[in-house]
Amino acid sequence: MNGGRPALLLAALLAWTAASPAQPVPSAIAHPARWPAAHSPATITDSATEKRITDLLAKMTLEQKVGQVVQGDISTITPADLARYPLGSILAGGNSGPHGNERATAAQWHQLIESFRAASAKPAANGVGIPILFGFDAVHGNSNLPNATIFPHNIGLGATHDPALIRRIGEITAAEVAGTGIEWTFAPTLAVPQDLRWGRSYEGYSSDPKLVADYARQMVLGLQGPLRPGVPVDPRHVAASAKHFIADGGTDEGHDQGDAKISEDKLIALHSAGYPPAIDAGALTVMVSFSGWNGTKHVGNESLLTGVLKNRMGFEGVVVGDWNAHGQIAGCTVTDCPQSLLAGLDMYMAPDSWKGLYESLLRETRAGQIPMTRLDDAVRRILRVKVKLGLLGGRAVTRFDPSQNGRSDHLAISREAVAKSLVLLKNEGSVLPIKRGANVLVTGPGADNIAMQTGGWTVSWQGDDVTSKDFVNGQTVYSAIRNAVARTGGKTSLSTDGSFANKPDVAIVVFGEKPYAEFLGDTPTLAYHPGNDQDLDLLKKLKAAGVPVVSVFLSGRPLFVSREINSSEAFVAAWLPGTQANGIADVLVEGAAGKAMRDFTGSLPFAWPADARSPVTEPLFKVGYGLSYAHPRHVGTLSDDPKMNLAAAIDVNNLFANGRAAGPWALNLADSAGGRTVSDSKAQSLGGALSMEPIDLGAQENARRFSWAGPASISIVGQGADFARQLNNAFAIRLDGRIDAMGSGPVRIAVDNTPLDATDLLKAQKAGVPFTVKIPLRCFADAGAKFASVANPLRIEGSAGLALVLQSARVEAVGEPLACPPVTH
């Protein structure tokens, strides 16, 4: 290698640096006086309550005080644990249900919560017993419960531009959450998303801070009701949580849990808008974002949490963290982080790290590292909220009325919200509304798919396993259109591939994004399904057959779909509408009077992109755009140039799917003589030590059978990807396949070249029967694996006699406690 040229380049760079003016380092220290002022209303507490809290603090042990600031998840803690670890709060994360049942009934939720409540309220030796505070994510209705009322996700509600509707939705959500026996929802999200590549964009109402501010007050009042002096929140209302403080929607390149590299002025102008009205309305809790500002994580930023939120904005409720977010602070781990409490956090969300965190906080408080004044202030705030919710003190409030869930009047409001959320982007030739008596074809992957309508945060975290059986009170787009068309004498047929026996008068094609939540929805571009033209081909097929096409696009954000718009006579942005698709039919189909029940009234809450680049600077359609039957407009042929290379649109979590390496990954086969990357589409052999062949496992050639004749391994390899967030969020490596024979030797599964002995785990699977096994990423981390740049996210090592079928492998969130296989060397 020639070292002279690099040396010359380095010298030139150093000379240029020395001659250039120093660039200021972006500051992460807020100046509270610049921020908008607010204050929790006086009705959040009263003098009698504060005296009662002071008396209680004097009686509490240090262990009880420390316990109050820690929150654990139901998947990792039992009521019996509270005797030794007196935690102040319990949550149910997105993948957690009572006793592992995500489809539990309201009665089962209530039974579980009351068991925690009873255990926590049992007086200790000092006579003090403090009931737990229980919370979960009810972000678009009581969305953890099947057959509850599910509303459009926030992006759709933003399209309604209707603050009064938001108030009613908040009231209904509160009634159903309280009806399940729960007193706290982690909502509303007050993000002001600026880059639609962010996987949580649909949780934001709009990119317009004014609309977010208008909605913030109404949703808090809807959820909690107006706070009254000396009176607890009533049994039909719950605590709100304004989240995620702050600029979760302002991170660089839209990376979830990322960093907002912006000035303080921009941080204030764009991202603070929702918090003053939420606090003024009485929000009892504020949740801090995973993300950071100019390199400092918010959950450790004292200038923001104490200086701005508590002092300048006068917030007197509880400041709670997000899922193990404290572990992302420099110098912290999920089980040891006094920095967050010192910065102003009042409650750690420590779903699976609560035990170690409790012990470290206890130790650090005893050592004087955490002042008692700070601990007492955090506990006071928590007790204040518990009193206001009727959990503590003389005025007990009981929340449980299952009849509230999915009430017909609640569903009617959801139907109204769906209709008002639809945005008409195009309607050439007045193909809409669909005429009375029409012969209608409904097709596309979303036509009869309730999960695509409801999106993430529905029953489960990702929402991708939802079916119509979960919501028998709902309708898919197909069933809603079918019923509406039948009422006017028409007929409707459903086709999975767009085929038909009799040419229809019109085709409704329903397509869009598959469900996702949080960073699993992050995308490198705004291109819709780059490299996959299946939906576009369907539109073109129908157009070529002379069938007018109405596209109903289900998505959590505006995307670059100009090709699809060009191939449609009408194009409707339906967002993630939830379960009440009758609201879609109300707008798309003529009624008996010769017009649709409702006209389009929705308008864009975000700019619609003209290409695949983000942020959107030159929109195809601006914020506020939306056509209607009363106000039509011609939309010409659109440019279909993405104006960028789309090769980067990949999902690193998907390692192996349908028997093939997925996303950016490749399959590698290796034995003692070395390895090679292979095509996984056909049978392969590696020097006699390992062979691979396609097989059917429920579908045609959707799996690969690997047979070992000697020591060898199969690996998923690539350039390297950052899995640190997945590790922090309790993800696991999941394998779906089948064991046909175990062989005589050990089987090792490795991540980042760190193997664990999976022999017993695989032996426990029944031979010849499909299995799913999961190993937490933390198991590999404990054994030494590093997750910042993983080039080998999976390796399976075996020896002669092993026969393993692999259908899929991916990194995914888990809600159940899982044991670690032994470390192998």
C-alpha positions in Angstrom: 0.0 0.0 0.0 1.2 3.5 -0.9 1.2 5.6 2.3 2.4 8.8 0.7 -0.9 10.0 -0.8 -3.1 9.5 2.4 -0.4 11.4 4.4 -0.5 14.3 2.0 -4.3 14.4 2.1 -4.2 14.4 5.9 -1.7 17.2 6.0 -3.8 19.3 3.6 -6.9 18.6 5.7 -5.2 19.7 8.9 -4.0 22.9 7.3 -7.5 23.7 6.0 -8.9 23.0 9.5 -6.4 25.3 11.1 -7.1 28.1 8.6 -10.9 27.8 8.9 -13.0 29.5 11.6 -14.1 27.2 14.4 -17.6 26.0 14.0 -19.8 26.4 17.2 -20.8 23.2 18.9 -24.6 23.0 18.9 -25.8 23.5 22.5 -28.2 21.2 24.3 -28.7 23.7 27.2 -32.1 25.3 27.1 -32.8 28.9 28.2 -36.2 28.6 30.0 -36.9 32.3 29.7 -37.2 31.9 25.9 -39.9 29.3 26.2 -43.7 29.8 26.4 -45.0 30.0 30.0 -47.7 27.7 31.3 -48.9 26.3 34.6 -50.7 23.3 35.9 -54.1 24.5 37.1 -54.5 25.1 40.9 -57.1 22.3 40.7 -54.4 19.7 40.3 -54.1 19.6 44.1 -55.1 21.5 47.2 -53.6 22.3 50.6 -55.3 19.4 52.3 -53.8 17.0 49.8 -50.4 18.4 50.1 -50.5 18.1 53.9 -51.6 14.5 53.6 -48.7 13.8 51.2 -46.2 15.5 53.6 -47.5 13.3 56.5 -47.2 10.2 54.3 -43.7 11.1 53.2 -42.6 11.3 56.8 -43.9 7.8 57.4 -42.5 6.1 54.3 -39.3 4.1 54.4 -36.5 4.8 51.9 -37.4 1.5 50.2 -41.0 2.7 49.7 -39.9 6.0 48.3 -37.5 4.5 45.8 -40.1 2.0 44.8 -42.5 4.8 43.9 -40.2 6.1 41.1 -39.9 2.8 39.3 -42.4 1.3 36.9 -42.3 -2.4 35.8 -44.1 -4.3 33.0 -46.6 -7.0 33.6 -44.6 -9.4 31.5 -41.7 -9.4 34.0 -43.3 -8.8 37.4 -45.9 -10.4 39.6 -48.1 -9.0 42.4 -46.0 -11.1 44.8 -42.9 -9.3 43.8 -44.3 -6.1 45.3 -43.7 -7.3 48.8 -40.0 -7.0 48.4 -40.0 -4.4 45.6 -42.7 -1.8 46.4 -42.9 -0.3 42.9 -45.1 2.7 42.4 -46.4 1.8 39.0 -47.1 -1.0 36.6 -47.5 -0.8 32.9 -48.6 -3.1 30.1 -46.3 -2.6 27.1 -47.5 -3.0 23.5 -46.9 -6.8 23.5 -48.0 -7.4 27.1 -51.4 -8.8 28.1 -52.7 -10.4 31.3 -50.8 -13.6 31.8 -49.4 -13.3 28.3 -52.8 -13.1 26.7 -52.9 -10.0 24.4 -56.6 -10.7 23.6 -57.7 -10.7 27.2 -61.2 -9.4 28.1 -61.9 -6.3 30.2 -62.6 -8.6 33.1 -59.3 -10.3 32.8 -57.5 -6.9 32.6 -59.4 -5.8 35.7 -58.6 -8.9 37.6 -54.9 -8.6 36.9 -54.7 -4.9 37.8 -56.7 -5.4 41.0 -54.3 -8.2 42.1 -51.4 -5.7 41.7 -53.4 -3.0 43.4 -54.2 -5.2 46.4 -50.6 -6.4 46.8 -49.3 -2.8 46.6 -51.9 -1.4 49.0 -51.2 -4.0 51.7 -49.7 -2.1 54.7 -46.0 -2.7 55.5 -44.6 -2.8 59.0 -44.8 1.0 59.2 -48.5 0.9 58.3 -48.0 2.4 54.9 -49.4 0.8 51.7 -49.6 2.7 48.5 -51.6 1.5 45.5 -49.9 1.2 42.2 -50.6 3.5 39.3 -51.4 1.4 36.2 -51.0 2.6 32.6 -50.9 1.5 29.0 -51.0 2.9 25.5 -54.6 3.6 24.4 -53.5 5.8 21.5 -56.4 5.5 19.1 -59.2 4.3 21.3 -58.9 1.6 23.9 -56.7 -0.1 21.4 -55.4 -3.0 23.5 -58.8 -4.5 23.8 -60.6 -6.5 21.1 -64.0 -5.1 20.2 -63.2 -1.8 21.8 -63.8 1.4 19.8 -60.9 2.0 17.5 -60.5 5.5 16.0 -58.4 6.6 13.1 -54.8 7.1 14.1 -53.8 10.6 14.9 -52.7 11.5 11.3 -56.2 10.8 10.2 -57.7 12.9 13.0 -55.4 15.7 11.9 -57.0 15.6 8.5 -60.4 16.3 10.0 -59.2 19.7 11.4 -62.0 19.3 14.0 -60.9 20.1 17.6 -64.5 19.5 18.9 -64.3 15.9 17.5 -61.0 15.4 19.3 -62.7 16.2 22.6 -65.4 13.7 22.0 -62.9 11.0 21.0 -60.9 11.7 24.2 -64.1 11.3 26.3 -64.9 8.0 24.6 -61.4 6.6 24.9 -61.3 7.5 28.6 -64.7 5.9 29.2 -63.5 2.6 27.6 -60.1 2.6 29.3 -61.7 3.3 32.7 -64.3 0.7 31.8 -61.4 -1.8 31.6 -60.3 -0.9 35.1 -57.3 1.3 34.0 -56.6 4.8 35.2 -53.8 6.1 32.9 -53.2 6.2 29.2 -50.0 7.1 27.5 -51.6 9.7 25.3 -51.9 12.1 23.6 -48.9 12.2 21.3 -48.0 15.9 20.7 -45.2 15.3 18.2 -45.0 17.7 15.2 -43.3 15.4 12.7 -41.1 17.1 10.2 -39.6 14.1 8.4 -42.1 11.5 7.3 -39.4 8.8 7.2 -40.1 8.6 10.9 -41.9 5.4 11.8 -44.1 7.2 14.3 -45.3 9.9 11.9 -48.9 8.6 12.1 -48.9 9.2 15.8 -48.7 12.9 15.1 -51.7 15.0 14.2 -49.9 17.3 11.8 -46.7 19.0 10.8 -48.5 22.3 11.7 -47.8 23.2 15.3 -50.9 25.3 15.6 -53.2 22.4 14.9 -51.2 20.2 17.4 -51.7 22.9 20.0 -55.4 23.2 19.3 -55.8 19.4 19.6 -53.6 19.1 22.7 -56.0 21.0 25.0 -59.1 19.2 23.7 -57.7 15.7 24.0 -56.4 16.3 27.5 -59.8 17.6 28.6 -61.5 14.7 26.8 -59.4 12.1 28.6 -59.3 13.6 32.1 -62.3 16.0 32.1 -61.8 19.4 33.7 -60.0 19.1 37.0 -62.0 20.2 40.0 -60.7 21.5 43.3 -60.5 18.9 46.0 -62.3 16.3 43.9 -60.7 13.3 42.2 -61.0 12.6 38.5 -64.3 10.8 38.0 -64.7 7.0 37.2 -65.3 7.7 33.5 -62.0 9.6 33.0 -58.3 8.8 33.2 -55.0 10.4 33.5 -53.5 11.7 30.2 -49.8 11.7 29.3 -48.6 14.5 27.0 -45.8 12.9 25.0 -43.0 12.7 24.0 -41.3 15.7 25.4 -39.8 17.0 23.2 -39.1 17.0 19.4 -39.6 13.3 19.0 -40.9 14.3 15.5 -37.8 16.5 14.8 -35.0 14.0 14.7 -32.3 14.0 12.1 -33.5 12.0 9.0 -36.6 10.9 10.9 -34.7 8.3 13.0 -36.8 7.1 15.8 -35.1 7.7 19.2 -32.7 9.8 17.3 -31.3 13.3 17.7 -32.9 16.7 16.9 -30.0 18.7 15.5 -31.7 22.1 15.5 -31.5 25.4 17.2 -33.3 26.2 20.4 -35.5 28.7 18.6 -36.6 26.0 16.2 -37.1 23.5 19.0 -39.4 26.0 20.7 -41.3 27.2 17.6 -42.0 23.8 16.1 -41.9 21.3 18.9 -43.1 22.9 22.1 -46.5 23.9 20.7 -48.6 21.2 22.3 -47.2 21.3 25.8 -48.4 24.6 27.2 -52.1 24.0 26.3 -51.8 20.4 27.6 -50.4 21.6 30.9 -52.8 24.5 31.2 -55.6 21.9 30.6 -54.4 19.9 33.6 -52.4 17.0 32.1 -51.4 14.9 35.0 -48.3 13.3 33.4 -45.8 14.1 30.7 -43.7 11.4 29.1 -40.2 12.2 28.0 -39.0 11.2 24.6 -36.4 8.6 23.8 -34.8 11.1 21.5 -32.3 13.8 22.2 -31.3 17.4 21.3 -27.9 18.2 19.9 -26.3 15.1 21.3 -27.9 15.0 24.7 -30.8 12.6 25.5 -33.8 14.5 26.9 -34.3 12.0 29.7 -31.0 13.3 31.1 -31.3 17.0 30.2 -31.9 19.0 33.4 -32.3 22.2 31.5 -35.3 20.8 29.6 -37.0 18.6 32.3 -36.5 20.9 35.3 -35.7 24.3 33.8 -38.3 24.3 31.0 -41.0 21.7 31.8 -41.2 22.0 35.6 -40.2 25.6 36.1 -41.0 27.7 33.0 -44.1 25.6 32.1 -45.1 25.1 35.7 -45.8 21.4 35.4 -46.7 19.9 38.8 -47.6 16.4 37.7 -45.4 13.3 37.0 -42.6 13.3 34.5 -42.3 9.7 33.3 -39.7 8.1 31.0 -40.2 5.9 28.1 -39.4 2.2 27.7 -35.8 1.8 29.2 -35.0 5.2 27.7 -32.8 6.1 30.6 -30.4 3.4 29.5 -29.5 5.5 26.5 -27.9 8.3 28.5 -24.1 8.4 28.4 -22.8 6.6 31.4 -26.0 4.9 32.2 -27.4 1.4 31.9 -31.0 0.3 32.1 -30.4 -0.8 35.7 -28.2 2.1 36.9 -29.0 5.7 36.0 -29.3 8.3 38.8 -28.7 10.9 36.1 -32.3 10.8 35.0 -33.7 11.4 38.5 -31.3 14.2 39.1 -32.3 15.8 35.7 -35.9 15.9 36.7 -37.4 12.6 35.8 -40.0 11.4 38.4 -40.7 7.9 37.3 -38.5 5.5 35.4 -40.2 3.2 32.9 -38.1 0.1 33.5 -40.2 -2.7 32.1 -37.7 -5.5 32.5 -35.0 -3.7 34.4 -37.0 -2.6 37.4 -35.3 -4.9 39.9 -31.7 -3.9 39.2 -32.8 -0.2 38.9 -34.6 -0.3 42.2 -31.5 -1.7 43.9 -29.1 0.8 42.3 -31.3 3.8 43.2 -31.6 2.5 46.8 -27.8 2.2 47.0 -27.2 5.6 45.5 -29.7 7.4 47.7 -28.1 5.8 50.8 -24.7 7.0 49.6 -26.0 10.6 49.2 -25.6 10.5 45.4 -29.3 11.3 45.0 -30.4 14.0 47.4 -33.5 13.2 49.5 -35.0 16.5 48.4 -35.1 15.4 44.8 -36.4 11.9 45.7 -39.1 13.4 47.9 -40.2 15.8 45.2 -40.5 13.0 42.7 -42.5 10.9 45.2 -44.7 13.9 46.1 -45.7 14.3 42.4 -46.5 10.6 42.1 -48.6 10.6 45.2 -50.3 13.9 44.1 -51.5 12.1 40.9 -52.6 9.1 42.8 -54.7 11.2 45.0 -56.2 13.1 42.1 -57.1 9.8 40.4 -58.9 8.6 43.6 -56.3 5.8 44.2 -55.1 7.2 47.5 -56.8 9.2 50.2 -60.3 9.4 51.5 -62.2 9.7 48.2 -61.6 6.3 46.5 -62.7 6.0 42.8 -63.4 2.6 41.3 -63.0 2.2 37.6 -64.6 -0.8 35.9 -67.5 -0.9 33.5 -66.9 -3.3 30.6 -70.2 -2.2 29.0 -68.4 1.0 27.9 -66.2 -0.8 25.4 -67.5 -0.8 21.8 -70.8 0.9 22.6 -72.9 1.6 19.5 -72.8 5.4 20.1 -69.0 5.2 20.5 -68.7 3.3 17.2 -70.9 6.0 15.5 -68.4 8.7 16.5 -65.6 6.6 15.1 -67.5 6.2 11.9 -67.9 9.9 11.7 -64.2 10.4 12.3 -63.3 8.0 9.5 -65.5 9.9 7.1 -64.1 13.3 8.1 -60.5 12.0 7.8 -60.6 11.0 4.2 -58.8 13.2 1.8 -59.6 13.2 -1.9 -56.5 13.8 -4.0 -57.9 13.1 -7.4 -61.3 12.5 -9.0 -61.2 12.5 -12.8 -64.4 12.0 -14.7 -66.4 12.1 -11.5 -65.9 8.4 -11.0 -66.8 9.1 -7.4 -69.2 8.8 -5.8 -70.0 5.3 -7.0 -73.4 5.3 -8.7 -76.5 3.6 -7.5 -76.9 0.0 -8.8 -73.2 -0.2 -9.9 -71.3 -3.5 -10.4 -68.3 -2.9 -8.2 -65.1 -4.9 -7.9 -63.1 -4.5 -4.7 -59.6 -5.8 -4.8 -56.1 -5.2 -3.5 -54.2 -6.4 -0.4 -56.1 -4.1 1.9 -59.5 -4.8 0.6 -60.5 -7.3 3.3 -57.7 -6.7 5.8 -58.6 -5.2 9.1 -54.9 -5.1 10.2 -54.0 -2.7 7.4 -56.8 -0.4 8.5 -56.0 -0.4 12.1 -52.2 -0.2 11.9 -49.8 -0.5 14.8 -50.7 -0.1 18.4 -53.8 -2.3 17.9 -54.2 -5.3 20.3 -50.4 -5.9 19.9 -47.5 -3.4 19.6 -47.0 -3.9 15.8 -50.7 -4.6 15.1 -49.8 -7.0 12.3 -51.6 -10.0 13.8 -55.1 -8.4 14.0 -58.0 -10.1 12.2 -61.7 -9.4 11.8 -62.3 -11.9 14.6 -60.7 -9.3 16.9 -63.3 -6.7 16.0 -66.6 -8.3 15.1 -68.2 -4.8 15.5 -66.0 -3.5 12.7 -66.0 -3.7 8.9 -63.3 -4.1 6.3 -63.4 -1.8 3.3 -64.8 -4.6 1.2 -67.6 -5.4 3.6 -68.5 -1.8 4.1 -68.6 -1.1 0.3 -70.6 -4.3 -0.3 -73.3 -3.3 2.2 -73.6 0.2 0.9 -73.7 -0.8 -2.7 -76.3 -3.5 -2.0 -78.6 -0.9 -0.4 -79.0 0.8 -3.8 -79.5 -2.4 -5.8 -75.9 -2.9 -6.9 -73.6 -5.8 -6.4 -70.0 -6.1 -5.2 -67.4 -8.8 -5.7 -64.1 -9.4 -4.0 -61.0 -10.5 -5.9 -57.6 -11.0 -4.5 -55.9 -10.4 -7.9 -58.2 -8.1 -9.7 -59.7 -10.8 -11.9 -63.4 -10.8 -12.8 -66.0 -12.8 -14.7 -68.2 -9.9 -15.7 -66.6 -6.5 -16.3 -67.3 -4.2 -13.4 -68.4 -0.6 -13.7 -65.7 0.5 -11.3 -62.9 -1.1 -9.3 -62.0 0.0 -5.8 -58.4 -1.0 -5.2 -57.3 -0.9 -1.5 -53.6 -1.0 -0.9 -50.9 0.6 1.3 -48.5 0.0 4.1 -48.5 -3.1 6.3 -48.8 -2.4 10.0 -45.8 -1.2 12.0 -45.0 0.8 15.1 -42.1 2.9 16.3 -38.7 2.4 14.7 -39.8 -0.7 12.8 -41.7 1.9 10.6 -38.6 4.0 9.9 -37.9 4.1 6.2 -34.9 5.6 4.3 -37.1 7.2 1.6 -40.7 8.2 1.0 -41.0 5.8 -1.9 -43.9 3.4 -1.6 -42.7 -0.2 -1.8 -39.5 0.4 -3.8 -38.7 -2.5 -6.0 -42.2 -4.0 -5.6 -44.7 -2.9 -8.2 -47.4 -5.5 -7.4 -50.0 -2.8 -6.5 -49.1 -0.7 -9.5 -49.3 -3.7 -11.8 -52.8 -4.4 -10.5 -53.9 -0.8 -11.2 -52.5 -1.0 -14.7 -54.1 -4.3 -15.3 -57.6 -2.9 -14.5 -56.9 0.3 -16.5 -55.9 -1.8 -19.5 -59.2 -3.7 -19.2 -61.1 -0.4 -19.4 -62.2 -0.5 -15.8 -62.3 2.9 -14.0 -60.1 2.7 -10.9 -60.7 4.2 -7.4 -57.6 3.8 -5.2 -58.0 3.8 -1.5 -54.6 4.2 0.0 -54.0 3.0 3.6 -50.9 4.5 5.1 -49.4 6.1 8.2 -48.0 9.0 6.2 -48.0 10.6 2.8 -45.7 8.7 0.4 -44.5 9.1 -3.1 -47.2 7.3 -5.1 -47.4 9.5 -8.2 -47.3 6.4 -10.5 -50.2 4.9 -8.6 -52.1 8.2 -8.8 -51.5 8.4 -12.5 -53.0 4.9 -12.9 -56.1 5.8 -11.0 -59.2 7.8 -12.0 -59.7 8.7 -8.3 -57.3 8.5 -5.4 -58.3 8.7 -1.7 -55.9 9.1 1.2 -57.6 7.0 3.9 -54.7 6.9 6.4 -55.2 4.2 9.1 -58.9 4.5 9.6 -59.5 1.9 12.2 -62.3 -0.6 12.3 -65.3 1.5 11.2 -64.9 1.3 7.4 -68.6 2.2 7.0 -67.3 5.7 7.3 -65.4 5.2 4.0 -68.5 3.9 2.3 -70.5 6.9 3.5 -68.3 9.1 1.4 -67.5 6.9 -1.6 -71.0 5.4 -2.4 -74.2 7.1 -3.5 -77.2 6.6 -1.3 -80.8 6.3 -2.3 -81.1 10.1 -2.7 -78.6 10.1 -5.5 -75.6 11.5 -3.6 -73.2 10.2 -1.0 -74.2 10.4 2.7 -71.2 12.7 3.2 -69.0 14.8 1.0 -65.2 14.8 1.4 -64.3 17.4 4.1 -60.8 16.2 5.0 -57.6 18.1 4.1 -54.0 17.2 4.3 -52.4 17.5 7.7 -48.9 17.0 6.1 -47.6 17.9 2.7 -47.8 15.2 0.1 -44.4 14.4 -1.6 -43.8 14.9 -5.3 -40.9 12.5 -5.1 -39.2 10.1 -2.7 -37.0 12.7 -1.0 -37.5 13.8 2.6 -38.1 16.2 4.2 -40.7 17.4 1.7 -39.6 20.8 0.4 -41.5 21.0 -2.9 -44.8 19.2 -2.2 -47.1 17.7 -4.8 -50.0 18.8 -2.6 -49.6 21.3 0.2 -50.9 21.1 3.8 -54.6 21.9 3.6 -55.2 20.4 0.1 -58.3 18.3 -0.4 -60.9 18.0 -3.1 -64.6 17.4 -2.7 -67.7 16.7 -4.8 -68.7 20.3 -4.3 -65.2 21.6 -5.2 -63.6 19.4 -7.9 -60.3 20.1 -9.6 -58.4 18.5 -12.5 -55.2 16.7 -11.6 -53.0 16.2 -14.6 -50.3 13.5 -15.2 -47.7 13.7 -12.5 -44.0 13.2 -12.7 -43.0 9.7 -11.6 -39.3 10.6 -11.1 -38.3 9.7 -7.5 -35.3 12.1 -7.9 -33.1 9.8 -5.8 -31.6 6.3 -5.7 -34.1 4.0 -4.0 -31.7 1.1 -3.5 -31.3 2.0 0.2 -34.9 1.2 1.2 -34.4 -1.9 3.3 -35.6 -3.5 6.6 -32.6 -4.7 8.6 -34.7 -6.6 11.1 -36.0 -9.0 8.5 -33.1 -11.5 8.1 -34.7 -14.4 6.3 -38.2 -14.6 4.9 -40.1 -17.2 3.0 -36.9 -19.3 2.7 -34.7 -16.5 1.4 -32.3 -14.0 2.8 -34.2 -10.7 3.1 -33.5 -7.0 2.9 -29.7 -6.2 2.8 -28.7 -9.6 4.0 -27.2 -12.6 2.2 -27.0 -16.3 3.1 -23.6 -17.8 3.7 -22.8 -21.5 4.0 -19.5 -22.5 5.7 -17.6 -25.6 6.8 -14.1 -26.2 8.1 -12.6 -25.5 4.7 -14.3 -22.0 4.4 -17.5 -20.5 3.4 -19.3 -18.9 0.5 -22.3 -16.8 -0.1 -24.9 -18.7 -2.1 -28.2 -18.2 -3.9 -31.0 -19.4 -1.7 -33.4 -19.9 -4.5 -32.2 -23.4 -5.4 -30.6 -26.5 -3.9 -27.0 -26.1 -2.9 -24.2 -28.3 -1.5 -21.1 -27.4 0.4 -18.4 -30.0 0.0 -20.6 -32.8 1.4 -20.7 -31.2 4.9 -23.9 -29.2 4.4 -26.7 -29.2 1.8 -29.7 -26.9 1.3 -32.9 -27.6 -0.6 -36.2 -25.6 -1.0 -39.2 -27.2 0.6 -42.8 -26.3 1.3 -43.8 -25.4 4.8 -47.4 -24.3 4.3 -46.7 -22.6 0.9 -44.7 -23.4 -2.2 -41.0 -23.4 -1.5 -41.3 -21.0 1.4 -38.6 -22.6 3.5 -35.1 -24.2 3.1 -34.0 -27.5 4.6 -30.4 -27.6 5.7 -28.8 -31.0 6.3 -25.5 -31.4 8.1 -23.1 -34.3 7.2 -20.3 -32.7 9.2 -19.3 -29.6 11.2 -20.7 -26.6 9.2 -22.8 -23.4 9.7 -25.3 -21.2 8.0 -25.1 -17.5 8.4 -26.9 -14.3 7.6 -24.3 -11.7 6.6 -24.1 -8.2 5.4 -22.3 -4.8 5.7 -23.4 -4.2 9.3 -26.4 -2.7 10.9 -27.0 -1.0 14.3 -29.2 -3.1 16.5 -28.6 -1.1 19.7 -32.2 0.2 19.9 -33.5 -3.3 19.5 -31.3 -4.5 22.3 -32.4 -1.7 24.6 -36.1 -2.4 23.8 -36.0 -6.1 24.8 -36.0 -7.6 21.3 -35.2 -11.2 20.4 -34.0 -13.2 17.5 -37.0 -15.2 16.3 -36.7 -18.4 14.2 -39.6 -20.1 12.5 -39.0 -23.5 11.1 -38.9 -27.2 11.9 -36.5 -29.8 13.4 -36.4 -32.9 11.3 -33.4 -34.5 13.2 -31.2 -33.3 15.9 -28.0 -35.2 15.1 -25.4 -36.2 17.7 -23.5 -33.0 18.3 -24.4 -29.6 19.9 -26.2 -26.9 18.0 -25.1 -23.3 18.5 -26.9 -20.1 17.6 -24.8 -17.0 17.4 -25.4 -13.2 17.0 -22.4 -11.0 16.2 -20.2 -14.1 16.3 -21.2 -14.8 19.9 -22.6 -18.3 20.2 -25.0 -19.7 22.7 -25.7 -23.4 23.2 -29.2 -24.0 21.7 -29.1 -27.8 21.8 -31.7 -28.2 24.6 -33.9 -25.4 23.2 -34.1 -27.2 19.9 -34.4 -30.7 21.4 -37.5 -29.4 23.2 -39.2 -28.9 19.8 -41.2 -31.8 18.5 -39.5 -33.3 15.4 -41.4 -32.8 12.2 -43.7 -30.1 13.7 -43.3 -26.4 12.8 -41.8 -24.4 15.7 -41.1 -20.8 16.7 -38.2 -20.2 19.0 -37.0 -16.8 20.4 -33.8 -15.9 22.1 -33.5 -12.4 23.7 -30.8 -10.2 22.3 -29.7 -9.5 25.8 -28.6 -13.1 26.1 -26.0 -12.5 23.4 -25.1 -9.1 24.9 -24.5 -10.7 28.3 -22.1 -13.2 26.5 -20.2 -10.3 24.9 -21.9 -9.5 21.7 -21.8 -5.8 20.5 -24.8 -4.4 18.7 -23.7 -1.1 17.3 -22.6 -2.6 14.0 -23.7 -6.2 13.4 -22.5 -7.8 10.2 -23.5 -11.3 11.2 -26.9 -11.1 12.9 -27.4 -14.9 12.8 -25.3 -18.0 12.6 -26.4 -21.6 13.2 -23.7 -24.1 13.8 -24.3 -27.9 13.7 -22.7 -31.2 13.0 -23.5 -34.5 11.4 -27.1 -35.6 11.5 -28.7 -32.2 12.1 -31.6 -31.5 9.8 -33.1 -28.1 10.2 -35.9 -26.4 8.2 -35.7 -22.6 8.3 -38.7 -20.6 7.1 -37.9 -17.2 8.5 -35.6 -15.3 10.9 -36.1 -11.8 12.2 -35.3 -9.5 15.1 -38.6 -8.6 16.8 -40.1 -7.3 20.1 -41.2 -9.8 22.6 -43.6 -9.4 25.6 -43.0 -12.6 27.5 -40.1 -13.5 29.8 -37.6 -15.8 28.0 -34.7 -17.7 29.5 -31.2 -17.5 28.0 -29.5 -20.6 26.6 -26.1 -21.4 28.1 -23.0 -19.6 26.9 -20.7 -21.8 24.8 -17.0 -21.4 24.2 
